[in-house]
């Protein structure tokens, strides 16, 4: 069997070829880069993905960065001196595409009553990670989690089964929300800040999932001609659900995927949750990518002519770090921009659906492998 040809190619560029590069201030990336370096050196290196860039190459690159706070010019000069930009082009001719995500802030109660009755769950003890050694025969390789039973491993309960009580009585509840729609969208985002009645603020972050594939309810509503594909957004989906309460369960259950969380402190309110790269997300500067193709921690310059509401009417043009991933983030030039925490960040994130160009910055020590 021959290996499938890559669905992308890299084209070497100069920094002068990157529209908007000279106007960007990438200085905010450096504390995130240093956090990645600590993760690589002191904890566990990131897995090398299909593109072939390694955590060791990233660490060597970061170690060349100057210490302390940098201004915009010095920050750009570091990248210009030590990295080479490559345009990531899809071989099907289609342009790249960006969406956005955020960290919701949601009011919760530590106890359940008639108002606060929709739980966020911790990872169940019978949920197991799957790989090629223990995955049951016939189960799709996309399933990375399953349920361990006395008779062996099987698929875990899906969203509907869990909503209907599959986990009740196990003491897995972290907190309770007032709205199942709020809970659903926290699942989509993968993290949240929880506000308790006593004023305390905690954070929940992704711990695991039930294993079933993600199915976008926005696409379902478009297919049913309930929403216009040209204007669909998180806001329009929420508005439709609010106007159709009798259909909420049916629509939410279309997405069988279910997320489990772990409790965490809010150590730095200015930063987002700790994501897949095991470092905190930087608002406006963190990107979720396809982890099968891209290695965490590498910088990407994202340019979108039509994405203007994040930068006061100017086309989006920012250097970002690949710090997260997601079930819907599939492909070489596909990204999800982290806009921050709270309702304002949600408003910014909810309408991002834009074509974009993706430039990966490859350390000069590795750039020779990717063409002259």
Beta strands, then each sheet from edge to edge (+ up, - down):
strand 1: 8-12
strand 2: 83-90
strand 3: 96-107
strand 4: 118-121
strand 5: 127-129
strand 6: 145-149
strand 7: 152-154
strand 8: 173-177
strand 9: 191-195
strand 10: 201-209
strand 11: 259-264
strand 12: 286-288
strand 13: 299-304
strand 14: 316-324
strand 15: 334-341
strand 16: 353-363
sheet 1: 1+ 2- 16+ 3- 9- 10+ 11-
sheet 2: 1+ 2- 16+ 13- 14+ 12+ 15-
sheet 3: 4+ 8-
sheet 4: 5+ 6- 7+
end
